[in-house]
Amino acid sequence: QVQLVESGGGLVQTGGSLRLSCAASGRTFSRNAMAWFRQAPGKEREFVAAISWSAISTGYADSVKGRFTISRDNAKNTVYLQMNSLKPEDTAVYYCAGTMTTSGWFRARGSYDYWGQGTQVTVSS
């Protein structure tokens, strides 16, 4: 059974930092793209960042570009999201996602086959 388990969420003040982790089990994702999405109350789940299997290629939503960094450790089957300069509008449940596709990375939710349960990030003003 494939599981993606997020951790590292919490409450932080505006301007603070958090580092999210997503540990995969039941299947290796070392040859697959991984991504982070988020969903705020009353809003649709939106793309945050993605990374190719080799980590050579990454992509970000415009709203987080320059503040968030996605990375991965294939030996640990884990993907990370370093979030700096956090803003209240970053408040959301953050989800990790993995795809069975072996090329590139994707912005669309439908491109991902596996999802974690999410971790809450709350940024206070």
FENHU-V373201 format. One record per run of one state. SS is the DSSP state (H for helix, E for strand, - for the rest). FROM is the first residue (numbers start at 0). TO is the last residue. If there is no record, write none. Layout:
SS,FROM,TO ; SS,FROM,TO
This chain:
-,0,1 ; E,2,6 ; -,7,8 ; E,9,12 ; -,13,16 ; E,17,24 ; -,25,32 ; E,33,38 ; -,39,44 ; E,45,50 ; -,51,56 ; E,57,59 ; -,60,66 ; E,67,72 ; -,73,76 ; E,77,82 ; -,83,86 ; H,87,89 ; -,90,90 ; E,91,97 ; -,98,107 ; H,108,110 ; -,111,112 ; E,113,114 ; -,115,117 ; E,118,123 ; -,124,124
